[in-house]
């Protein structure tokens, strides 16, 4: 009886925070990423509009620019939809990367990151968790967009399942790297209006001066030069080549190299600024 009562005795409660066991970096990232995912997928309206937005844009652009399907640079792809969908996947990755900064800014203004600053938690883990959670959300968006493109627009990834999978993986990696750029911008600016303006200044010139919507040969000379040095062009060309089974050339290593440099630079700036009071304090 005494032995059974001893086994059923409750465990002592740790009341002194100094005696609490510290969690590792991986555990912190996992817990914080899970929290961000619950927040993102817990709002049904946010999920619906987040999945519907790329599909609506894809439908719009595929109809507005359908007349260019006879151009030499597009006709080889057997339809403008096949030319457009891989580029749209990369553009979705950039848009989601921009939302990484917006999500982090919301946590800064709500005081969540300020509370984390008082805990034995690595602030770098907060940034890593944010980018990982947004990458998981991006993966869902990419899959839904591809399925909708095949079902509604007649998109045919002639590169097969492996080619399409490689294109999605490359796009996911590029999106994760770009998210570090927008996270770095967020930790530096800290204001929603300024962040929105800066993000659009970065996003729209890169998006529309690339090979996303028109082949480079149809552009004016000066814009062709801009497109040739636009890093987004290489990611789009790489995703397009993989999904459609075309020779990628140097587009894949160049796209991955630029993405890696962007992630390293953005991560360094973001971690350095976020650890300071400016990166976590309310404006």
Beta strands, then each sheet from edge to edge (+ up, - down):
end
